[in-house]
Amino acid sequence: MAWIVLVVSGVLEAVWATALSASDGFRKPKPTFLFVVALAASMAGLAWAMTDLPTGTAYAVWVGIGATLTVVWGFVTGQDRVNVARILLLVLLVGSVVGLKAVS
């Protein structure tokens, strides 16, 4: 169960990071509200998952999921450029997250 909560929390990390960018310095209320809610839920889930999982592994997986999804969202929306190097690095990052899960 801790792994499921951790993955959901990682997804919420990407949500709050994207909402933070969209909030325009907290001047737009809807993205600001989404940022606050997603941040609180993401942190609570991470904290709960850390009660069963090693801190380093949980944090690395959480950040890896959030970072990967945030970059992919940037690709989809055109905010980030897609190139072979970036895709290979994302594959390496995802592989590292899977590897951490596999050895836990």
N, C-alpha and C positions, 0 to 999 in steps of 0.2 A: 504493500500500500504506500510506503514511503516513496518508492520510485515513481509511482503514478502522480502523487502530490508534487513531487519535485519536477516532473516533466510539465505539469500544468503550470506550476510556478514559473518555470523557464519561459513558457509561452506568454504568460502574463508580463514577464520582464520585457519582452519585445513589444507588447501592447503599451506598457507605460513609457518605454523609451520613444516610441513613435508618437504617442499622445503628447509627451513633453515637447517634442519638436514642433508638433502642430499647434501647441498652446500659444506660440508666439510670445514667449516670456511671461506666461500666465495671464495674458491679456484676453484670451478667448476662453469663455467659461466652459463650454462643452468639452473641449480637449483637456482643459485643466481638471475638470471633475473626473474624467476618465483616467487621467494620470494618477490622481490621488487614490481612487478606488483600486485601480490595477496595481499600483505600488504597494498599497497596504495588503492586498490579497497575495501578491507575489512574495512579499517579505514574510508574511505569516506562514505561507506554505513552505517556504525555504526553512524557516525556523522549526516548523513541525517536522519536516523531513530530516533535519539534522539531529533530532532526538534518536533516530534509528540508524542514520548513515554517518560515516566519518565526515567531519567538517570539510576537509580539503576536497574530497570527492564530490560531495554535495554541491559545494560552491562552484567547483570547476564545471560540473555538469549544468548547473543553473545558468552560469554565465555563457557557457558554450551554446546552449539552446537559445538563449535570448539574443546573443550576438549573431548567430547564424540566421535566425528568423528576421532580425532587424535588417541585416544586409540583403537578404532575399526580398524583403518588402521594398527596400530601396531599388533593387533591380526591377521589380514589377512596376513600381510607380515612376521609374525613370530618374529617380534622385541619385542613384549610384550607377556608374558605368559597369557594364558586364564585360569581362575579358577572361581569357583562359587562366591567367595567374590567379585572379580572384576566385574563380570557380574551383581551381585545384586547392587553394588554401582553405576554402570552405569545406571541401571534401575531407581534407586533412583534419580540420577542426571537428567535424562530425565523427570521423573515424576515431579521433582521440576520446570523444565523449562516449562512444560505444565501447571503446577499449576500457575506459574507467569503469563502466558498468560491468563489463565482462570479468574484470579482475576483482571486483568488490565482493 
